[in-house]
Structures are given as C-alpha cells and as structure tokens.
Amino acid sequence: MMNIVEANNLAKKYGTKQALKPATFSIPAGQILGVIGANGAGKSTMLNALLGLTSYDGTLNVLGKNPYAERASLMNEVCFIADVATLPRWLTVDQLINFTAGLHPAFDPAAARARLAKTNIKLGSKIKTLSKGMVAQVHLAIVLAIKARLLVLDEPTLGLDILNRRGFYDAIISEYFDEERTIIITTHQVEEIEQILSHAMIIRDGEVILYHSLDELAERYMAVDVEENRRAEADALKPLMKRAVMGRTSYLFDTVGHDTLATFGTPRRVGLADLFVALNQTDTTQGDAK
C-alpha cells in the first residue's frame, strides 16, 4: 500500500520560534488520522506544510509531489475543508456549485446537485438564508463530489449541533472513505471522532510525541481504579496520570501488563481524550512518533 504522506525531519520555524520540531513519519492510504493538540501546538503548521501553504525544513512528499513546489497539481487530488459553517453567504447554492466547478478540476457538479436533490434545499437559495444544518449539508455535498485521494478536515464541524456533527462524519465515512483514500482530521471534539479514527497523532509544543493506530494504543495504555490502601504499590509502577474518583484513585499506565494491573482491579481501555490530557500533563512521556 502506497504512502500518501512521507515526511523526513519535517520542521518549521517562524523567526526564533520552532513551530514544528523535526518529525519523521509516513501516512499510508486507507488511514483516518486524527491530529490532536492544544491551541498553538503545531497542528495548523503541519497541515499548512502538507497542503503547500508554507515552506518548511526537511523533506516532504504528498501524493508523490513536493507540496510547496507543486501545489497547483497537488490540489487536483486533495480536498481541504475548514469550518463547514463558513461558505460565501452572498452566493446561491447553485452559484456555489458553479464556482467550485471552476476552482477544482476533480469536482463533479452533477453529483453535488444530485445529492442536494434528496434534501429540501433549493439550488436558488442564498447561503445566508440557510440554517447551520442546511449549510452543513451543502458543504457535505461539495466535499463528496470532489474525487480527491486526500481529504483534510481542519476543525470541520465548529458551530454545529451534535446531530449535524454526527451526520457529517457518518456521511464522510460511508460515502467518501475507502482503502485508497486518506482522511486527516484536526478537532477539539476528540470523543466524537475517536470511534471513526484508525490512527492518532498527538502534537505537543511543536513536537510529534505519539503516532500509533488506535489498536496499538488500546494495547499499550490502560487505566485501573486503585483502592487507597494500595496507592503506594500503584505509584511504584510510575503511572502517566492519576486522579481521585469517588473514594478511589484512577491510574493511567503505559506498557504495564494487563495481569499486573488486574491485581488492583479491572483494567480498562484509555480514551483518546484522557490519553491526550495525560501526555500533556507529564514532563516526560514514553510515546514516540514511530
């Protein structure tokens, strides 16, 4: 299976600020990758490099191209979507479709119109007259009509209610994704997208500190509740994080065996949000970008 992205010591500086520290990684076709980090961690810098929107140090190959030098041809095979609630409000839906057809060579206007024909959205309606949910449906029709090999979603569902957020992601997975396409998503709503991700990348202070499949994370990181009288034993195992919960202390461990943890209680899988918090609260992590 070919790699959609290959990065070798990818880095970016803005003056004296190291926005992205050297990172080496590859993203194969068929991945749904969640890129997770706090504000200012380096997520947008990485996306901008992948999309050819900024120069960078190191080497970077996206779909067989140098994104900064070959951006025009690269974008024929890439679809980039930020906040789905932001579309040109002064255009009608049909004008937006025609505009997109002139902008992106891989866009199929007939497919977009066919999808919208199944809704109650009129092609002559102006974007500014539509509800947020309708705007999301229009945006979705545009996205799904672009036959791109790489879909980049940067905080795509900001401002949408939970029903529209779930509907958006469900449609992306069922109608766009396949083993030859790759989706990269950045979002603060980690709990909502975790179930659709195949892989997760965590960036902290410009450094990629973790990049694994969710199956690997489930095997590597586990949590268990520990009774007060056994906290010293649990502390000796060097947990990544611990917090008090209703008379017990919940511990999160990295690469501690299931049988060892089972002596304290029932080990459980660690959610991606909890793992992100744990890795951002500790000074030294055992995660890596391999």
N, C-alpha and C positions, 0 to 999 in steps of 0.2 A: 504493500500500500504506500503510495507516494506521500511525501510530506507537503502540506500546504504552506507551512512556515518553517524556515530554518534560520535560527539566529545564533551567531557566534560572537560572544563578548559584546553583545548589543548594549550600548550605553549612550547617555545624552547629558550634556552639561549646558546650563544657562548661566554664562558668566562663571562665577565660582561655585555655583550650586550644582551638585550632582543629582539631577532629577531622576536619572535611571542609572544604577550601578551595573557594571558589566554582567550580562546574563547570557548563558548558552542553553538553548532549548530547541525542540522541534515540535510542531503540531501536525500530526497526520490527518489525512482525510478521514471523515467519519467521526470526528470528535465534536462534542458540545462542551466547550470550555468556559467555565466561569472565572473571570479575573476579578479578584476581590482585594480591596484595600481601602484604608481610610482616605478621607479627602487629602489630596496632596501627596499621596503615597507613590505616585508614578504611573497609575493606570492610564490616564489620558496621554501621557508622554509615550507610553508603549504603543497605544493604539495609533497615535499620530505617526509614529515611525512605520508601523505596519501598513498604514494607508498612504504613505509617501507624502505626508503633510509636513514633515520636519526632517531635517538632516540628522545624522546620528554617527556615532563612532562604532567600530566593529563592522561585521558583515551581516547582511540581512537579505534573505531570499523569500519572496512571497509569490506563490504560484509560478515559480521559475523565473521571476523577474526581480530586479533591483527596484524596490518601490519608489525611491526618491528620484532615480534617474529615468524610470519607465512608468511613471504614474498614470499617464494617459491610457496606455494599453492595459495596465493592470486593472484599472477601474472598469474595464469592459467585463471583467469576471468577478467583480466584488460589488457587494451591496452594503452600504453603510447607513445605519439608521440611528439617530439620536432620539430625543423625546418625541414619541408618536403624537403627542398633543399639539405639536407645533408644525403646522402647514401654512402656506401662504393664504391668509384669511380672505384676501380680496379676489381670489380665483374661484370659479365654479369647479365642481368635481370634474367635469369633462375637460375644462381648460387645464386642470392639473394633470390629467392623464395625457393630454396632447403635449404639455410641457415636458413631462417625464420621458415621453417617447422621443423627443428631440434631444434629450440630455443623455439617456442611457441606451446604447445600442442593443443591450440584451433584454430590454423591456418589451413585453407583449401587451399592447393596449387592449386588444380584443379579450385577453384573459382577464385583465382588470375589470373591464366593463361587464364581462360575463359573471364574475364573482359579485359585483355590486348589484347586478340584476336580481340576485337572490335576496337582497335586502330591501328595505323601504327607503333607501337613499336615492334621491333623484339626481341624475347627472347634471341637471341645470341648477342645482342648489349651490349657493356660495358656501365656502368652508366656514365662514364666520356665523352662519345660521345653524350649523350642526351642533349637536350635543357632543360632549367629550367622547362618549361611547361611539357615536357615529364617525367622528374624526378618526378614532382608532380603527374602525372598520375600513375607512377609506385608505388609511396608511397601510393596513394589512393587505388590502387588495393590490396596492402598488408594490409592496415588498414581494408578495407571492408571484407577481407577474414578471419579476426580474429573474432571469435564469442565470444566477450567479453561483460560482463554486464556493465562495467565501461570503458569509453573512456576518457583519459586525454590528452588534446592538449595544449602544452605549446609553445606559440608564433609559431603556426604551419606553417604560410604562409609567414614568413620573406623572402624577396628577390623575391617574385613572383609578377607579374603584376596583375592588378585588375581583368582581365578576369579569370586568373588561380586561384586567391584567391576566387572569387565568385563560380567558378566551383567546387572547393574543398569543400566549405561549403555546396553548394547545394547537392552534392553527399552524403556527410555525413548525412544530414538531411533526404534526400529521401530514401537512401539505408541502413542506419545503425540504425537510431533512431527509438525507439518505446517506449511504455509506461512502459516497463520493464527494459529499459536501461537508463543510465545516462551519460551525457557528461559534462565534466568540461573543460572550455577554459580559458586560460590567453592570453591576447593580448593587444597591444597598439593601434590597429586599432578598437577602440570601435565603431565608427559609422558604420563600415561594418558588425559587428556581432550583433549589437543591435536587428535587426529585427528577428533574429533566437533564441534569448535567451528567456527563460521562467523566469529566476531569475538572479539577480545580487548581487555580494558580493563585497564591497569596503573595502580595507585594507589600513590603513594609519599608518605609523610609527610602524608597527607590530601589530596594533590593528584592529580587525574587527569592523568597525564603522557603517556598514549597510549590511543587508542581507534581501532582500524582492523580491517578484515577481514583474515583470515589470508592471503588472496590479495595484498592490499596489502603486508602485512608481508614476504611472500616476495619481492616485487619490490624493496622498499626496503632490507631488511637482508640482507647476505651476509657469509659468512666465507671465508677462504682461508688456507692454510698458507704461510708465507714462510720461505725459506732465510735463514740467519744473515747472509750477505753482502749481503742486500737489505733488512734490517730498517730502515735509515735511510730508504729510499725509502717503505716502508710507513708508517713513523711520520709522514712528511710529509703523509700523507693523513688524519691525525687520526682514528685508529680509536676506536671506543667502548670496546673492550676488547681485551686481548691476553694470551696465556698460553703458556708453554712446553710443548710436547708432543713428546717423543721426538726431540730434536735440532732441531726446527723451532719456530717460533712461530706460533700460531693467532691470526689477527686477525679482529675483527668490525667491519664498517663500516656506516655509514648513508648511503644515497644516493650511493655511489660506483659508477660504471658497471661493468657486467659485463666489458666489454672491457679496462678499466683493470686490474681485479683479475686477469683471465686472464693478464696478463703475469707474475704471481707464481706462479700455479699454477691449479688448478681451483676456481673459486668454488662454494660450496655454500649451500644454504638454511640459515637460522639457526633452531634450535629455539626454541620459546617460553620454555622454562626458561632457556636461555642468554641470550636477549634480556632476560628479567627480571633476571637477575644483572647483565648489562652496564649496564642503565639504573639499577640501584640502587647500582652501584659508582662511577658518574661524577657529578661535581658539577653538570655542565650537560648536558642532553640536548637532542636535536633533535626529540624526539617531541612530539606535541600531541594534543589531545582532539577534533580536528575530523574 
